[in-house]
């Protein structure tokens, strides 16, 4: 793995963000008295955001492994 140093920062950011979203989900599952519609919304949205974040991270890993380390060269 030649580019592992360039993958550390994105991996840490994804990990922290996904853990934050999971914390939000756990919080809204544990708090009593929250209306069901709001609870579902506050559970589904962070889970969708986590899935998107992981997908973008996988895409970024492929870019780094492909040798394209600078996204700004596309613009």
PDB file of N, H, CA, C and O in Angstrom:
ATOM      1  N   UNK A   1       0.839  -1.177   0.000  1.00  0.00           N
ATOM      2  CA  UNK A   1       0.000   0.000   0.000  1.00  0.00           C
ATOM      3  C   UNK A   1       0.888   1.246   0.000  1.00  0.00           C
ATOM      4  O   UNK A   1       1.377   1.692   1.038  1.00  0.00           O
ATOM      5  N   UNK A   2       1.066   1.760  -1.145  1.00  0.00           N
ATOM      6  H   UNK A   2       0.669   1.397  -1.988  1.00  0.00           H
ATOM      7  CA  UNK A   2       1.994   2.851  -1.390  1.00  0.00           C
ATOM      8  C   UNK A   2       1.464   4.207  -0.899  1.00  0.00           C
ATOM      9  O   UNK A   2       2.249   5.079  -0.528  1.00  0.00           O
ATOM     10  N   UNK A   3       0.162   4.383  -0.897  1.00  0.00           N
ATOM     11  H   UNK A   3      -0.476   3.674  -1.198  1.00  0.00           H
ATOM     12  CA  UNK A   3      -0.425   5.686  -0.582  1.00  0.00           C
ATOM     13  C   UNK A   3      -1.104   5.715   0.779  1.00  0.00           C
ATOM     14  O   UNK A   3      -2.003   6.531   0.983  1.00  0.00           O
ATOM     15  N   UNK A   4      -0.720   4.874   1.704  1.00  0.00           N
ATOM     16  H   UNK A   4       0.010   4.211   1.539  1.00  0.00           H
ATOM     17  CA  UNK A   4      -1.437   4.775   2.966  1.00  0.00           C
ATOM     18  C   UNK A   4      -1.379   6.055   3.781  1.00  0.00           C
ATOM     19  O   UNK A   4      -2.322   6.354   4.513  1.00  0.00           O
ATOM     20  N   UNK A   5      -0.301   6.818   3.675  1.00  0.00           N
ATOM     21  H   UNK A   5       0.466   6.575   3.080  1.00  0.00           H
ATOM     22  CA  UNK A   5      -0.196   8.074   4.430  1.00  0.00           C
ATOM     23  C   UNK A   5      -1.220   9.109   3.958  1.00  0.00           C
ATOM     24  O   UNK A   5      -1.692   9.928   4.747  1.00  0.00           O
ATOM     25  N   UNK A   6      -1.554   9.064   2.679  1.00  0.00           N
ATOM     26  H   UNK A   6      -1.170   8.399   2.039  1.00  0.00           H
ATOM     27  CA  UNK A   6      -2.525  10.017   2.139  1.00  0.00           C
ATOM     28  C   UNK A   6      -3.953   9.616   2.453  1.00  0.00           C
ATOM     29  O   UNK A   6      -4.873  10.412   2.263  1.00  0.00           O
ATOM     30  N   UNK A   7      -4.154   8.396   2.929  1.00  0.00           N
ATOM     31  H   UNK A   7      -3.406   7.749   3.083  1.00  0.00           H
ATOM     32  CA  UNK A   7      -5.491   7.919   3.271  1.00  0.00           C
ATOM     33  C   UNK A   7      -5.813   8.068   4.747  1.00  0.00           C
ATOM     34  O   UNK A   7      -6.951   7.829   5.150  1.00  0.00           O
ATOM     35  N   UNK A   8      -4.847   8.454   5.559  1.00  0.00           N
ATOM     36  H   UNK A   8      -3.922   8.648   5.232  1.00  0.00           H
ATOM     37  CA  UNK A   8      -5.064   8.540   6.998  1.00  0.00           C
ATOM     38  C   UNK A   8      -6.056   9.648   7.345  1.00  0.00           C
ATOM     39  O   UNK A   8      -7.005   9.416   8.094  1.00  0.00           O
ATOM     40  N   UNK A   9      -5.846  10.839   6.810  1.00  0.00           N
ATOM     41  H   UNK A   9      -5.075  11.027   6.202  1.00  0.00           H
ATOM     42  CA  UNK A   9      -6.728  11.965   7.143  1.00  0.00           C
ATOM     43  C   UNK A   9      -8.178  11.712   6.719  1.00  0.00           C
ATOM     44  O   UNK A   9      -9.082  11.915   7.529  1.00  0.00           O
ATOM     45  N   UNK A  10      -8.433  11.274   5.481  1.00  0.00           N
ATOM     46  H   UNK A  10      -7.699  11.109   4.822  1.00  0.00           H
ATOM     47  CA  UNK A  10      -9.826  10.982   5.124  1.00  0.00           C
ATOM     48  C   UNK A  10     -10.435   9.879   5.985  1.00  0.00           C
ATOM     49  O   UNK A  10     -11.618   9.936   6.320  1.00  0.00           O
ATOM     50  N   UNK A  11      -9.638   8.878   6.343  1.00  0.00           N
ATOM     51  H   UNK A  11      -8.677   8.831   6.071  1.00  0.00           H
ATOM     52  CA  UNK A  11     -10.147   7.785   7.168  1.00  0.00           C
ATOM     53  C   UNK A  11     -10.541   8.277   8.551  1.00  0.00           C
ATOM     54  O   UNK A  11     -11.577   7.874   9.082  1.00  0.00           O
ATOM     55  N   UNK A  12      -9.733   9.137   9.135  1.00  0.00           N
ATOM     56  H   UNK A  12      -8.892   9.464   8.704  1.00  0.00           H
ATOM     57  CA  UNK A  12     -10.039   9.676  10.466  1.00  0.00           C
ATOM     58  C   UNK A  12     -11.289  10.547  10.410  1.00  0.00           C
ATOM     59  O   UNK A  12     -12.146  10.463  11.290  1.00  0.00           O
ATOM     60  N   UNK A  13     -11.396  11.378   9.385  1.00  0.00           N
ATOM     61  H   UNK A  13     -10.700  11.447   8.670  1.00  0.00           H
ATOM     62  CA  UNK A  13     -12.564  12.250   9.254  1.00  0.00           C
ATOM     63  C   UNK A  13     -13.834  11.429   9.082  1.00  0.00           C
ATOM     64  O   UNK A  13     -14.857  11.735   9.695  1.00  0.00           O
ATOM     65  N   UNK A  14     -13.779  10.391   8.254  1.00  0.00           N
ATOM     66  H   UNK A  14     -12.948  10.142   7.756  1.00  0.00           H
ATOM     67  CA  UNK A  14     -14.947   9.530   8.051  1.00  0.00           C
ATOM     68  C   UNK A  14     -15.297   8.817   9.348  1.00  0.00           C
ATOM     69  O   UNK A  14     -16.471   8.741   9.710  1.00  0.00           O
ATOM     70  N   UNK A  15     -14.311   8.300  10.047  1.00  0.00           N
ATOM     71  H   UNK A  15     -13.358   8.362   9.753  1.00  0.00           H
ATOM     72  CA  UNK A  15     -14.560   7.593  11.299  1.00  0.00           C
ATOM     73  C   UNK A  15     -15.223   8.495  12.336  1.00  0.00           C
ATOM     74  O   UNK A  15     -16.209   8.107  12.961  1.00  0.00           O
ATOM     75  N   UNK A  16     -14.687   9.685  12.515  1.00  0.00           N
ATOM     76  H   UNK A  16     -13.886  10.000  12.007  1.00  0.00           H
ATOM     77  CA  UNK A  16     -15.252  10.613  13.503  1.00  0.00           C
ATOM     78  C   UNK A  16     -16.673  11.026  13.116  1.00  0.00           C
ATOM     79  O   UNK A  16     -17.557  11.077  13.971  1.00  0.00           O
ATOM     80  N   UNK A  17     -16.892  11.317  11.857  1.00  0.00           N
ATOM     81  H   UNK A  17     -16.174  11.276  11.162  1.00  0.00           H
ATOM     82  CA  UNK A  17     -18.213  11.744  11.402  1.00  0.00           C
ATOM     83  C   UNK A  17     -19.240  10.630  11.533  1.00  0.00           C
ATOM     84  O   UNK A  17     -20.358  10.871  11.988  1.00  0.00           O
ATOM     85  N   UNK A  18     -18.877   9.422  11.142  1.00  0.00           N
ATOM     86  H   UNK A  18     -17.968   9.227  10.772  1.00  0.00           H
ATOM     87  CA  UNK A  18     -19.805   8.294  11.251  1.00  0.00           C
ATOM     88  C   UNK A  18     -20.107   7.994  12.721  1.00  0.00           C
ATOM     89  O   UNK A  18     -21.251   7.700  13.066  1.00  0.00           O
ATOM     90  N   UNK A  19     -19.106   8.065  13.579  1.00  0.00           N
ATOM     91  H   UNK A  19     -18.177   8.304  13.299  1.00  0.00           H
ATOM     92  CA  UNK A  19     -19.357   7.870  15.010  1.00  0.00           C
ATOM     93  C   UNK A  19     -20.280   8.949  15.564  1.00  0.00           C
ATOM     94  O   UNK A  19     -21.121   8.663  16.416  1.00  0.00           O
ATOM     95  N   UNK A  20     -20.137  10.168  15.097  1.00  0.00           N
ATOM     96  H   UNK A  20     -19.454  10.401  14.405  1.00  0.00           H
ATOM     97  CA  UNK A  20     -21.026  11.260  15.499  1.00  0.00           C
ATOM     98  C   UNK A  20     -22.462  10.970  15.078  1.00  0.00           C
ATOM     99  O   UNK A  20     -23.389  11.132  15.872  1.00  0.00           O
ATOM    100  N   UNK A  21     -22.649  10.545  13.834  1.00  0.00           N
ATOM    101  H   UNK A  21     -21.896  10.413  13.189  1.00  0.00           H
ATOM    102  CA  UNK A  21     -23.988  10.213  13.350  1.00  0.00           C
ATOM    103  C   UNK A  21     -24.588   9.042  14.109  1.00  0.00           C
ATOM    104  O   UNK A  21     -25.784   9.042  14.402  1.00  0.00           O
ATOM    105  N   UNK A  22     -23.776   8.044  14.432  1.00  0.00           N
ATOM    106  H   UNK A  22     -22.804   8.044  14.194  1.00  0.00           H
ATOM    107  CA  UNK A  22     -24.268   6.914  15.219  1.00  0.00           C
ATOM    108  C   UNK A  22     -24.657   7.387  16.618  1.00  0.00           C
ATOM    109  O   UNK A  22     -25.642   6.911  17.183  1.00  0.00           O
ATOM    110  N   UNK A  23     -23.899   8.306  17.170  1.00  0.00           N
ATOM    111  H   UNK A  23     -23.098   8.692  16.711  1.00  0.00           H
ATOM    112  CA  UNK A  23     -24.249   8.885  18.475  1.00  0.00           C
ATOM    113  C   UNK A  23     -25.590   9.593  18.438  1.00  0.00           C
ATOM    114  O   UNK A  23     -26.370   9.496  19.385  1.00  0.00           O
ATOM    115  N   UNK A  24     -25.867  10.306  17.350  1.00  0.00           N
ATOM    116  H   UNK A  24     -25.233  10.384  16.581  1.00  0.00           H
ATOM    117  CA  UNK A  24     -27.159  10.975  17.195  1.00  0.00           C
ATOM    118  C   UNK A  24     -28.278   9.941  17.165  1.00  0.00           C
ATOM    119  O   UNK A  24     -29.313  10.125  17.806  1.00  0.00           O
ATOM    120  N   UNK A  25     -28.075   8.863  16.429  1.00  0.00           N
ATOM    121  H   UNK A  25     -27.234   8.713  15.909  1.00  0.00           H
ATOM    122  CA  UNK A  25     -29.085   7.811  16.340  1.00  0.00           C
ATOM    123  C   UNK A  25     -29.337   7.195  17.708  1.00  0.00           C
ATOM    124  O   UNK A  25     -30.489   7.021  18.106  1.00  0.00           O
ATOM    125  N   UNK A  26     -28.278   6.865  18.429  1.00  0.00           N
ATOM    126  H   UNK A  26     -27.342   7.006  18.106  1.00  0.00           H
ATOM    127  CA  UNK A  26     -28.427   6.265  19.754  1.00  0.00           C
ATOM    128  C   UNK A  26     -29.135   7.230  20.697  1.00  0.00           C
ATOM    129  O   UNK A  26     -29.989   6.818  21.483  1.00  0.00           O
ATOM    130  N   UNK A  27     -28.790   8.491  20.624  1.00  0.00           N
ATOM    131  H   UNK A  27     -28.097   8.826  19.986  1.00  0.00           H
ATOM    132  CA  UNK A  27     -29.427   9.487  21.485  1.00  0.00           C
ATOM    133  C   UNK A  27     -30.933   9.550  21.241  1.00  0.00           C
ATOM    134  O   UNK A  27     -31.712   9.529  22.194  1.00  0.00           O
ATOM    135  N   UNK A  28     -31.349   9.626  19.988  1.00  0.00           N
ATOM    136  H   UNK A  28     -30.717   9.643  19.213  1.00  0.00           H
ATOM    137  CA  UNK A  28     -32.774   9.744  19.698  1.00  0.00           C
ATOM    138  C   UNK A  28     -33.524   8.439  19.913  1.00  0.00           C
ATOM    139  O   UNK A  28     -34.746   8.454  20.059  1.00  0.00           O
ATOM    140  N   UNK A  29     -32.828   7.318  19.936  1.00  0.00           N
ATOM    141  H   UNK A  29     -31.835   7.306  19.818  1.00  0.00           H
ATOM    142  CA  UNK A  29     -33.492   6.064  20.283  1.00  0.00           C
ATOM    143  C   UNK A  29     -33.695   5.956  21.788  1.00  0.00           C
ATOM    144  O   UNK A  29     -34.634   5.303  22.241  1.00  0.00           O
ATOM    145  N   UNK A  30     -32.821   6.593  22.567  1.00  0.00           N
ATOM    146  H   UNK A  30     -32.058   7.124  22.198  1.00  0.00           H
ATOM    147  CA  UNK A  30     -32.857   6.465  24.021  1.00  0.00           C
ATOM    148  C   UNK A  30     -33.742   7.507  24.695  1.00  0.00           C
ATOM    149  O   UNK A  30     -34.225   7.272  25.803  1.00  0.00           O
ATOM    150  N   UNK A  31     -33.966   8.647  24.059  1.00  0.00           N
ATOM    151  H   UNK A  31     -33.574   8.839  23.159  1.00  0.00           H
ATOM    152  CA  UNK A  31     -34.730   9.720  24.685  1.00  0.00           C
ATOM    153  C   UNK A  31     -36.227   9.403  24.607  1.00  0.00           C
ATOM    154  O   UNK A  31     -36.777   9.257  23.515  1.00  0.00           O
ATOM    155  N   UNK A  32     -36.882   9.297  25.765  1.00  0.00           N
ATOM    156  H   UNK A  32     -36.436   9.415  26.652  1.00  0.00           H
ATOM    157  CA  UNK A  32     -38.332   9.041  25.744  1.00  0.00           C
ATOM    158  C   UNK A  32     -39.110  10.324  25.464  1.00  0.00           C
ATOM    159  O   UNK A  32     -38.632  11.422  25.749  1.00  0.00           O
ATOM    160  N   UNK A  33     -40.285  10.183  24.917  1.00  0.00           N
ATOM    161  H   UNK A  33     -40.674   9.291  24.686  1.00  0.00           H
ATOM    162  CA  UNK A  33     -41.168  11.321  24.703  1.00  0.00           C
ATOM    163  C   UNK A  33     -40.993  12.036  23.387  1.00  0.00           C
ATOM    164  O   UNK A  33     -41.691  13.017  23.128  1.00  0.00           O
ATOM    165  N   UNK A  34     -40.092  11.582  22.554  1.00  0.00           N
ATOM    166  H   UNK A  34     -39.525  10.786  22.764  1.00  0.00           H
ATOM    167  CA  UNK A  34     -39.890  12.210  21.248  1.00  0.00           C
ATOM    168  C   UNK A  34     -40.943  11.640  20.297  1.00  0.00           C
ATOM    169  O   UNK A  34     -41.111  10.422  20.236  1.00  0.00           O
ATOM    170  N   UNK A  35     -41.654  12.491  19.555  1.00  0.00           N
ATOM    171  H   UNK A  35     -41.517  13.480  19.605  1.00  0.00           H
ATOM    172  CA  UNK A  35     -42.659  11.978  18.607  1.00  0.00           C
ATOM    173  C   UNK A  35     -42.041  10.996  17.603  1.00  0.00           C
ATOM    174  O   UNK A  35     -40.883  11.131  17.206  1.00  0.00           O
ATOM    175  N   UNK A  36     -42.837  10.019  17.213  1.00  0.00           N
ATOM    176  H   UNK A  36     -43.777   9.909  17.535  1.00  0.00           H
ATOM    177  CA  UNK A  36     -42.351   8.937  16.352  1.00  0.00           C
ATOM    178  C   UNK A  36     -41.844   9.458  15.012  1.00  0.00           C
ATOM    179  O   UNK A  36     -40.794   9.016  14.545  1.00  0.00           O
ATOM    180  N   UNK A  37     -42.554  10.376  14.389  1.00  0.00           N
ATOM    181  H   UNK A  37     -43.407  10.735  14.768  1.00  0.00           H
ATOM    182  CA  UNK A  37     -42.128  10.909  13.090  1.00  0.00           C
ATOM    183  C   UNK A  37     -40.776  11.600  13.175  1.00  0.00           C
ATOM    184  O   UNK A  37     -39.921  11.415  12.309  1.00  0.00           O
ATOM    185  N   UNK A  38     -40.586  12.393  14.215  1.00  0.00           N
ATOM    186  H   UNK A  38     -41.281  12.543  14.919  1.00  0.00           H
ATOM    187  CA  UNK A  38     -39.313  13.089  14.400  1.00  0.00           C
ATOM    188  C   UNK A  38     -38.203  12.089  14.715  1.00  0.00           C
ATOM    189  O   UNK A  38     -37.076  12.228  14.241  1.00  0.00           O
ATOM    190  N   UNK A  39     -38.536  11.080  15.520  1.00  0.00           N
ATOM    191  H   UNK A  39     -39.452  10.967  15.905  1.00  0.00           H
ATOM    192  CA  UNK A  39     -37.547  10.063  15.882  1.00  0.00           C
ATOM    193  C   UNK A  39     -37.079   9.302  14.632  1.00  0.00           C
ATOM    194  O   UNK A  39     -35.884   9.069  14.449  1.00  0.00           O
ATOM    195  N   UNK A  40     -38.024   8.923  13.788  1.00  0.00           N
ATOM    196  H   UNK A  40     -38.995   9.111  13.937  1.00  0.00           H
ATOM    197  CA  UNK A  40     -37.671   8.205  12.555  1.00  0.00           C
ATOM    198  C   UNK A  40     -36.796   9.089  11.674  1.00  0.00           C
ATOM    199  O   UNK A  40     -35.803   8.623  11.116  1.00  0.00           O
ATOM    200  N   UNK A  41     -37.160  10.355  11.549  1.00  0.00           N
ATOM    201  H   UNK A  41     -37.967  10.733  12.003  1.00  0.00           H
ATOM    202  CA  UNK A  41     -36.383  11.290  10.747  1.00  0.00           C
ATOM    203  C   UNK A  41     -34.962  11.435  11.287  1.00  0.00           C
ATOM    204  O   UNK A  41     -34.002  11.452  10.517  1.00  0.00           O
ATOM    205  N   UNK A  42     -34.829  11.539  12.598  1.00  0.00           N
ATOM    206  H   UNK A  42     -35.609  11.525  13.224  1.00  0.00           H
ATOM    207  CA  UNK A  42     -33.516  11.734  13.207  1.00  0.00           C
ATOM    208  C   UNK A  42     -32.707  10.443  13.287  1.00  0.00           C
ATOM    209  O   UNK A  42     -31.543  10.465  13.687  1.00  0.00           O
ATOM    210  N   UNK A  43     -33.307   9.337  12.914  1.00  0.00           N
ATOM    211  H   UNK A  43     -34.252   9.319  12.589  1.00  0.00           H
ATOM    212  CA  UNK A  43     -32.561   8.085  12.823  1.00  0.00           C
ATOM    213  C   UNK A  43     -32.179   7.803  11.375  1.00  0.00           C
ATOM    214  O   UNK A  43     -31.051   7.393  11.097  1.00  0.00           O
ATOM    215  N   UNK A  44     -33.105   8.020  10.459  1.00  0.00           N
ATOM    216  H   UNK A  44     -34.021   8.353  10.684  1.00  0.00           H
ATOM    217  CA  UNK A  44     -32.880   7.681   9.047  1.00  0.00           C
ATOM    218  C   UNK A  44     -31.872   8.639   8.397  1.00  0.00           C
ATOM    219  O   UNK A  44     -30.980   8.198   7.672  1.00  0.00           O
ATOM    220  N   UNK A  45     -32.010   9.922   8.649  1.00  0.00           N
ATOM    221  H   UNK A  45     -32.735  10.279   9.238  1.00  0.00           H
ATOM    222  CA  UNK A  45     -31.132  10.910   8.002  1.00  0.00           C
ATOM    223  C   UNK A  45     -29.655  10.689   8.356  1.00  0.00           C
ATOM    224  O   UNK A  45     -28.828  10.649   7.445  1.00  0.00           O
ATOM    225  N   UNK A  46     -29.285  10.541   9.648  1.00  0.00           N
ATOM    226  H   UNK A  46     -29.957  10.573  10.387  1.00  0.00           H
ATOM    227  CA  UNK A  46     -27.867  10.279   9.929  1.00  0.00           C
ATOM    228  C   UNK A  46     -27.352   8.968   9.334  1.00  0.00           C
ATOM    229  O   UNK A  46     -26.190   8.883   8.936  1.00  0.00           O
ATOM    230  N   UNK A  47     -28.209   7.948   9.273  1.00  0.00           N
ATOM    231  H   UNK A  47     -29.153   8.017   9.596  1.00  0.00           H
ATOM    232  CA  UNK A  47     -27.767   6.688   8.676  1.00  0.00           C
ATOM    233  C   UNK A  47     -27.523   6.842   7.180  1.00  0.00           C
ATOM    234  O   UNK A  47     -26.572   6.273   6.644  1.00  0.00           O
ATOM    235  N   UNK A  48     -28.373   7.605   6.506  1.00  0.00           N
ATOM    236  H   UNK A  48     -29.145   8.067   6.941  1.00  0.00           H
ATOM    237  CA  UNK A  48     -28.166   7.863   5.077  1.00  0.00           C
ATOM    238  C   UNK A  48     -26.894   8.688   4.866  1.00  0.00           C
ATOM    239  O   UNK A  48     -26.112   8.405   3.959  1.00  0.00           O
ATOM    240  N   UNK A  49     -26.692   9.697   5.693  1.00  0.00           N
ATOM    241  H   UNK A  49     -27.328   9.927   6.429  1.00  0.00           H
ATOM    242  CA  UNK A  49     -25.479  10.513   5.582  1.00  0.00           C
ATOM    243  C   UNK A  49     -24.226   9.676   5.828  1.00  0.00           C
ATOM    244  O   UNK A  49     -23.204   9.879   5.173  1.00  0.00           O
ATOM    245  N   UNK A  50     -24.302   8.746   6.763  1.00  0.00           N
ATOM    246  H   UNK A  50     -25.132   8.581   7.295  1.00  0.00           H
ATOM    247  CA  UNK A  50     -23.161   7.865   7.025  1.00  0.00           C
ATOM    248  C   UNK A  50     -22.853   6.995   5.809  1.00  0.00           C
ATOM    249  O   UNK A  50     -21.692   6.817   5.442  1.00  0.00           O
ATOM    250  N   UNK A  51     -23.897   6.459   5.193  1.00  0.00           N
ATOM    251  H   UNK A  51     -24.840   6.604   5.491  1.00  0.00           H
ATOM    252  CA  UNK A  51     -23.694   5.620   4.005  1.00  0.00           C
ATOM    253  C   UNK A  51     -23.075   6.424   2.872  1.00  0.00           C
ATOM    254  O   UNK A  51     -22.182   5.934   2.181  1.00  0.00           O
ATOM    255  N   UNK A  52     -23.536   7.644   2.676  1.00  0.00           N
ATOM    256  H   UNK A  52     -24.261   8.043   3.237  1.00  0.00           H
ATOM    257  CA  UNK A  52     -22.980   8.503   1.626  1.00  0.00           C
ATOM    258  C   UNK A  52     -21.526   8.841   1.932  1.00  0.00           C
ATOM    259  O   UNK A  52     -20.684   8.852   1.035  1.00  0.00           O
ATOM    260  N   UNK A  53     -21.235   9.115   3.195  1.00  0.00           N
ATOM    261  H   UNK A  53     -21.919   9.106   3.924  1.00  0.00           H
ATOM    262  CA  UNK A  53     -19.866   9.457   3.596  1.00  0.00           C
ATOM    263  C   UNK A  53     -18.920   8.285   3.336  1.00  0.00           C
ATOM    264  O   UNK A  53     -17.800   8.485   2.865  1.00  0.00           O
ATOM    265  N   UNK A  54     -19.359   7.077   3.636  1.00  0.00           N
ATOM    266  H   UNK A  54     -20.268   6.915   4.018  1.00  0.00           H
ATOM    267  CA  UNK A  54     -18.534   5.899   3.388  1.00  0.00           C
ATOM    268  C   UNK A  54     -18.343   5.696   1.885  1.00  0.00           C
ATOM    269  O   UNK A  54     -17.257   5.318   1.445  1.00  0.00           O
ATOM    270  N   UNK A  55     -19.386   5.941   1.098  1.00  0.00           N
ATOM    271  H   UNK A  55     -20.268   6.248   1.455  1.00  0.00           H
ATOM    272  CA  UNK A  55     -19.270   5.822  -0.358  1.00  0.00           C
ATOM    273  C   UNK A  55     -18.275   6.814  -0.933  1.00  0.00           C
ATOM    274  O   UNK A  55     -17.483   6.463  -1.808  1.00  0.00           O
ATOM    275  N   UNK A  56     -18.305   8.035  -0.458  1.00  0.00           N
ATOM    276  H   UNK A  56     -18.948   8.320   0.253  1.00  0.00           H
ATOM    277  CA  UNK A  56     -17.359   9.057  -0.921  1.00  0.00           C
ATOM    278  C   UNK A  56     -15.938   8.689  -0.500  1.00  0.00           C
ATOM    279  O   UNK A  56     -14.984   8.909  -1.246  1.00  0.00           O
ATOM    280  N   UNK A  57     -15.805   8.131   0.691  1.00  0.00           N
ATOM    281  H   UNK A  57     -16.579   7.952   1.298  1.00  0.00           H
ATOM    282  CA  UNK A  57     -14.491   7.703   1.169  1.00  0.00           C
ATOM    283  C   UNK A  57     -13.920   6.594   0.281  1.00  0.00           C
ATOM    284  O   UNK A  57     -12.736   6.615  -0.056  1.00  0.00           O
ATOM    285  N   UNK A  58     -14.749   5.642  -0.091  1.00  0.00           N
ATOM    286  H   UNK A  58     -15.711   5.626   0.182  1.00  0.00           H
ATOM    287  CA  UNK A  58     -14.302   4.569  -0.981  1.00  0.00           C
ATOM    288  C   UNK A  58     -13.879   5.138  -2.330  1.00  0.00           C
ATOM    289  O   UNK A  58     -12.880   4.709  -2.906  1.00  0.00           O
ATOM    290  N   UNK A  59     -14.644   6.107  -2.829  1.00  0.00           N
ATOM    291  H   UNK A  59     -15.456   6.456  -2.360  1.00  0.00           H
ATOM    292  CA  UNK A  59     -14.289   6.768  -4.083  1.00  0.00           C
ATOM    293  C   UNK A  59     -12.949   7.493  -3.967  1.00  0.00           C
ATOM    294  O   UNK A  59     -12.134   7.458  -4.889  1.00  0.00           O
ATOM    295  N   UNK A  60     -12.731   8.144  -2.840  1.00  0.00           N
ATOM    296  H   UNK A  60     -13.394   8.172  -2.091  1.00  0.00           H
ATOM    297  CA  UNK A  60     -11.480   8.869  -2.609  1.00  0.00           C
ATOM    298  C   UNK A  60     -10.291   7.914  -2.544  1.00  0.00           C
ATOM    299  O   UNK A  60      -9.214   8.222  -3.056  1.00  0.00           O
ATOM    300  N   UNK A  61     -10.485   6.765  -1.918  1.00  0.00           N
ATOM    301  H   UNK A  61     -11.359   6.515  -1.502  1.00  0.00           H
ATOM    302  CA  UNK A  61      -9.415   5.764  -1.854  1.00  0.00           C
ATOM    303  C   UNK A  61      -9.035   5.315  -3.259  1.00  0.00           C
ATOM    304  O   UNK A  61      -7.853   5.167  -3.571  1.00  0.00           O
ATOM    305  N   UNK A  62     -10.040   5.099  -4.107  1.00  0.00           N
ATOM    306  H   UNK A  62     -11.000   5.219  -3.854  1.00  0.00           H
ATOM    307  CA  UNK A  62      -9.763   4.672  -5.480  1.00  0.00           C
ATOM    308  C   UNK A  62      -9.010   5.757  -6.246  1.00  0.00           C
ATOM    309  O   UNK A  62      -8.128   5.454  -7.049  1.00  0.00           O
ATOM    310  N   UNK A  63      -9.358   7.021  -5.997  1.00  0.00           N
ATOM    311  H   UNK A  63     -10.075   7.266  -5.345  1.00  0.00           H
ATOM    312  CA  UNK A  63      -8.651   8.125  -6.654  1.00  0.00           C
ATOM    313  C   UNK A  63      -7.192   8.166  -6.216  1.00  0.00           C
ATOM    314  O   UNK A  63      -6.294   8.324  -7.042  1.00  0.00           O
ATOM    315  N   UNK A  64      -6.964   8.023  -4.926  1.00  0.00           N
ATOM    316  H   UNK A  64      -7.694   7.894  -4.255  1.00  0.00           H
ATOM    317  CA  UNK A  64      -5.594   8.074  -4.408  1.00  0.00           C
ATOM    318  C   UNK A  64      -4.788   6.908  -4.957  1.00  0.00           C
ATOM    319  O   UNK A  64      -3.638   7.085  -5.359  1.00  0.00           O
ATOM    320  N   UNK A  65      -5.373   5.726  -4.978  1.00  0.00           N
ATOM    321  H   UNK A  65      -6.307   5.582  -4.651  1.00  0.00           H
ATOM    322  CA  UNK A  65      -4.660   4.555  -5.499  1.00  0.00           C
ATOM    323  C   UNK A  65      -4.417   4.665  -7.002  1.00  0.00           C
ATOM    324  O   UNK A  65      -3.464   4.086  -7.525  1.00  0.00           O
ATOM    325  N   UNK A  66      -5.265   5.396  -7.682  1.00  0.00           N
ATOM    326  H   UNK A  66      -6.039   5.867  -7.257  1.00  0.00           H
ATOM    327  CA  UNK A  66      -5.099   5.593  -9.118  1.00  0.00           C
ATOM    328  C   UNK A  66      -4.077   6.662  -9.447  1.00  0.00           C
ATOM    329  O   UNK A  66      -3.775   6.893 -10.618  1.00  0.00           O
ATOM    330  N   UNK A  67      -3.544   7.313  -8.433  1.00  0.00           N
ATOM    331  H   UNK A  67      -3.789   7.125  -7.482  1.00  0.00           H
ATOM    332  CA  UNK A  67      -2.501   8.304  -8.667  1.00  0.00           C
ATOM    333  C   UNK A  67      -3.011   9.724  -8.733  1.00  0.00           C
ATOM    334  O   UNK A  67      -2.214  10.657  -8.831  1.00  0.00           O
ATOM    335  N   UNK A  68      -4.312   9.915  -8.681  1.00  0.00           N
ATOM    336  H   UNK A  68      -4.959   9.157  -8.601  1.00  0.00           H
ATOM    337  CA  UNK A  68      -4.852  11.274  -8.718  1.00  0.00           C
ATOM    338  C   UNK A  68      -5.072  11.758  -7.296  1.00  0.00           C
ATOM    339  O   UNK A  68      -6.106  11.492  -6.683  1.00  0.00           O
ATOM    340  N   UNK A  69      -4.090  12.466  -6.789  1.00  0.00           N
ATOM    341  H   UNK A  69      -3.250  12.683  -7.287  1.00  0.00           H
ATOM    342  CA  UNK A  69      -4.134  12.904  -5.404  1.00  0.00           C
ATOM    343  C   UNK A  69      -4.718  14.299  -5.251  1.00  0.00           C
ATOM    344  O   UNK A  69      -5.088  14.704  -4.149  1.00  0.00           O
ATOM    345  N   UNK A  70      -4.801  15.027  -6.343  1.00  0.00           N
ATOM    346  H   UNK A  70      -4.500  14.698  -7.238  1.00  0.00           H
ATOM    347  CA  UNK A  70      -5.274  16.404  -6.292  1.00  0.00           C
ATOM    348  C   UNK A  70      -6.551  16.509  -7.111  1.00  0.00           C
ATOM    349  O   UNK A  70      -6.508  16.410  -8.337  1.00  0.00           O
ATOM    350  N   UNK A  71      -7.677  16.706  -6.457  1.00  0.00           N
ATOM    351  H   UNK A  71      -7.712  16.786  -5.461  1.00  0.00           H
ATOM    352  CA  UNK A  71      -8.947  16.830  -7.150  1.00  0.00           C
ATOM    353  C   UNK A  71      -9.066  18.127  -7.938  1.00  0.00           C
ATOM    354  O   UNK A  71      -9.850  18.208  -8.883  1.00  0.00           O
ATOM    355  N   UNK A  72      -8.303  19.133  -7.562  1.00  0.00           N
ATOM    356  H   UNK A  72      -7.666  19.067  -6.793  1.00  0.00           H
ATOM    357  CA  UNK A  72      -8.408  20.428  -8.215  1.00  0.00           C
ATOM    358  C   UNK A  72      -7.921  20.408  -9.663  1.00  0.00           C
ATOM    359  O   UNK A  72      -8.218  21.321 -10.434  1.00  0.00           O
ATOM    360  N   UNK A  73      -7.181  19.378 -10.025  1.00  0.00           N
ATOM    361  H   UNK A  73      -6.940  18.637  -9.399  1.00  0.00           H
ATOM    362  CA  UNK A  73      -6.692  19.299 -11.399  1.00  0.00           C
ATOM    363  C   UNK A  73      -7.815  19.033 -12.383  1.00  0.00           C
ATOM    364  O   UNK A  73      -7.627  19.181 -13.591  1.00  0.00           O
ATOM    365  N   UNK A  74      -8.987  18.640 -11.884  1.00  0.00           N
ATOM    366  H   UNK A  74      -9.140  18.520 -10.903  1.00  0.00           H
ATOM    367  CA  UNK A  74     -10.130  18.377 -12.764  1.00  0.00           C
ATOM    368  C   UNK A  74     -10.834  19.669 -13.178  1.00  0.00           C
ATOM    369  O   UNK A  74     -11.610  19.670 -14.133  1.00  0.00           O
ATOM    370  N   UNK A  75     -10.572  20.753 -12.477  1.00  0.00           N
ATOM    371  H   UNK A  75      -9.941  20.752 -11.701  1.00  0.00           H
ATOM    372  CA  UNK A  75     -11.329  21.981 -12.730  1.00  0.00           C
ATOM    373  C   UNK A  75     -10.486  23.066 -13.360  1.00  0.00           C
ATOM    374  O   UNK A  75     -10.986  24.157 -13.631  1.00  0.00           O
TER     375      UNK A  75
END
